[in-house]
Amino acid sequence: MQADVVLKPTSERALRTATDVVEDLGLSFADASVLRDQSNLLVHFRPTPVVARIATGTVGVRHGSAWLARELAVAEHLSAAGAPVVSPSREIPPGPHSRGGFVMTLWEHVGELDEPVDPSLAGRTLRACHEALDDFEGDLPVLGALEEAARILSVLGQDGTLSAADSGMLRRISERSFRRIDGLGLPLEPVHGDANLSNALNTSRGPVWTDWEDTFKGPREWDLACLVARSRVLGEGADRAEAALAAYDEAVDHEVLDCLVEARVLQVVVWIALGSLSLSVENSRLDERVAWLRARDTAAA
């Protein structure tokens, strides 16, 4: 069994732990292929249809396994409804599994095509997922992404990761986001939580949405903001982002979307700052996002 890429020491331990878990669950496989090593380590146990997702970059903030149990419940509900999602594993129990300081879940392997996902199809399938979640009855945190960002921000402001000026600026934007969302009186519904196009996988059966670990109750516009925030701040991929937004096929209130884009950028800044030592590529864009928020904060003063 071997990984296809050079792994960080933590990821190497995570890979060994995941291998032990699936072997103990009775899975026979030829090798373990690393698909991705970012905030989660994704490992495909070939040739079986099982992928392990091991939390490596989020465990410092999210303790225990309740958040992963919630993700599995959401994904199972969507899968049972026929929504276009990656399903929890049917081969062996999907978890969550805790061992050696790691928590992991097990998922269906889907073969990705080489071509980028069609953004219009991604937008339409995101709406299908929202509609399938209308009758989800499990407990979800309210405005979970913003609540979590506020907690992380309080730590970053104390340990010197952010300057006092930027920490204060981000706190003001966080507080304003809560007030604005509350004032808009929007219905709070189950949303993906991190609905950027990288979480829509291009497969032979069309786009399928994955990574539901951030699901919370909030305005649907939060997920629409996730589609477009990067392009509106960094100027990257605007055509694809706007095509996905248009294909979602709902009249968008631009005041609402503006509010949620600002909140989304705040969340991304906080997470990049938290992982700045290990996310060096993304960290190169931290200053651009902070500058964008700083300009917004000045305009609101």
N, C-alpha and C positions, 0 to 999 in steps of 0.2 A: 504494500500500500504506500503510495507516495503522492505528495501534492505536486501540482503542475507549476507552482510559482514558489519563489523564495518567501518564506513567512517570517513575521516578527516572532520573537520568543513566546509572547502570549498566545499568538495564533497557533504556533506549533503545539503548545500544550492543549489548546482548545481542540485541535484536530485529533490528537491522541485520545482525548476524553470522549469526543463524539464517536470515534471508532469503537472505543470500549462499550459505549452505550448501545450502539446498534448491534454489535456482536452479541451482547447480553440479551438483546431483544430477539435474537434468533435470525438476524438478517445475514445471508451469505452474499458476498460480493467479491469482485476481483480487485478493484483498487478504489482509492478515494481521490477524487479530482476536485481541486479548489476552483470554484467558479468566481468567487469574489472575496476580497479581504478588506472590508472597510469598517463601518460600525458594527456589522455582523460578519462573521465568517460563514460563507456558504460552501457546502461540500456535497458533491454528488457521489454516491456510492454506486459506481458502475459495475455491471450493467443494469442494476435494479432501478426502479422509478422512484428512488428515495433521495431526497436532499435534506441535509441537516442545516439548520440555521442557528448558529451559536452566537449569543450576545457577547461581544468583546469590548465594544466602545461605549455601551450605554449602561453597563452594570454599575458604574460609579454613581449614577443618578437614579436608576430604577432598581430597587432592591426586591428580592424575592422573585416569585414567578407569576404573581396574579395578573400582571399586565400581559404576559404571554398566553395565559389561559384565556384572557379576554380576547386576544387576537385570534386564537384558534376558534373560539365560539363564534366570532364575527365571520371568519372565513368559512366555517362549516355552514352557517346560516345562508351565506351567499351562494355557496356551492349547491346546497340543497334546493335553492330557488332557481338554479340554472343560470346564475349570473356569471359573467366572464371573469373568473378569478382562478388563481392557483389554489388548489384544494389541499387541505391537510392530508398527510399520508394515509393510504388505505392498507399498505403492506404491513406496517407495524404501528403500535400506538404512537400518536403524534406528540404526546407530552402534555404539558412541559416536563422536561427531564432535568433534574439538578444533580450535578456531580462535580466534585473537585473544584468547587468555586465557580463553575459555569452553569448557565441555564440555556436550554436549547429546545427547539421544536423541530418536527420532522414533516416534510412536505412532499407533494407530488412533483416529480421532475417534469418540466415542460421543455420541449425542444424549441429554442429560439432561432428565428430566421436571421440571416445576415443583414437584411435591409432594416433601416430604422422603422419604428412603428409609425403607421399612418396617423397623423395627429387628429384628423377628423374622426376616424374610427375610435381613437382613444377618447375623444370628447364624448361621443355617443355612448360608448360602453361605460364611461364614468357615470353618466346619468342613469344607465340601467342598474348600476350597482347602488346608487342612491335610492332608486325606487325599490329595489329588492330589500333594502335595509329599513324601509318604512315600518315594517312590523317586527323588527328585532326588539326583543324584550329584555335582553341582558343589561346589566348595569354598565353604564359608561360614564366617565368623568365629564363634567360640564366645563366647556372651554379648556379642556385638558392641556392642549398645546401651549396656551398662554399662561396657565397656572404653572406648568412645569418650567417654562422660560423664566418666569418671575422668580421661582425658587433658585434656579441656576444663577440668575443674575445677582441675587443677593450674595452668593458665594464668590462669584467673580469680582464683585466690588470690594470684597474683604481681603482677597489673597493677592491683589496687585496685578491680576491678569489684564484688567482694564484700568485706564487712568480714572482718577476721581471725576474728571469732567465728563468723560464718556459714560462712566457708570451712572452718574446723575442724569445725563441725557437719556440713556436707555430706560432708566426707571420712570422718567416722565412719560416717555412714549408708551411704556407698558401700562402705566396707570391710565393714560389717555385712551389706549385701545380698549381697556375694560369699560371705561365710561361710554365711549362712542358705541360700542357693540350693544351695551345695555340700552342706550338711548335710542338706538335704531329699532328696537322692539322686534327683532327678527326671530322667527321660529327656530328653536334649537333641535336639530335632527342628527342622527348618526352620520358622520362624515369620515372619509378616509383618513384625513389628518396630514398626509404627506403626498398629495396627489400630483406630484410632478411627473413629467412624461417618462422619466427613467424607471418609474414603478409600473409602467404599462409595457408588458413584454410582448414582442411581436412573434406570434406563433402561426402555425399552419391553420389554426382555427380562429385567427384574428387576434386582436389585442386581449390580453388577460392581465388583470390588475393583481399586484402582489404587495406584500409589506403593509399589513393592516395593524401593525403594532401601535400606531399613534391614534387609532380611532377614538373619537370622543363625540360628545354632543355639542354641536355648534351650528352656525349658519352654513348652509350649503355653499355660500359664497367663499367660505374659507378654502374649500378645495379648488374653486375657480381661481382664487388668488394664488394658490400653489402652482397652477398651470402657467401663470403669466408673470409672477413676481420677478423671476430671474431676468427675463427679457426686458421688463420695464425698468429695472434698476441697472443692469449691466449691458443692455442692448444686444444680448445674444439670443438667437433663435426666435426672433419676434414673429416671423411668418408662421412657424410651427405652433407656437404658443397661442397666437390669435386664431389660428384655424381650429385648434382644439376647443378654445372658448366658444367660438361661433357654432361649432358642431354640437356643443352641449345643448343648444337649441332652447334657450330660455332668455327672455329679456333681462338684461343685466343692468341693475341700478349702479351707475358709475360712482356715485357717492359711497355706496356700500362697498363696492369692489375696491375703491381707493383706500378705505378704512382697513379692509382685510389684507390688502397688499402690504400696507405699512406694518400691520401686526405680524404677517408672515416673515417679512424681512427682519424684524426684530428677533423672531424665533431663530431664524437661520444664523444671524450674527452671534447670538448667545451660544448656539451649539458649535459654531466654528471656533469661537473664542475658547470654549471649554476644551475642544480637542486640538488646539492650535499646534501642539507639539507633534501630533501624529498625522494631522491633515494638512501637510505643508502646501499641497497644490491648491486646495480650497482656501487656505489662509492667505494666498496671494490676492484674493478678492475681498478679504475682510475689510481692508481700508476703504474700498469703493462703496461697499454697503454701509459702513459706518458714516462715511461722508454724506451719503444720500439721506440717511436718517438724521444726521446733524442738520442738514439744510431744512428738512421737514420740521425739526424741533424749533429752529430759529424762526421759520415762517409762522409757526403756531403761537409763538410768544406774544 
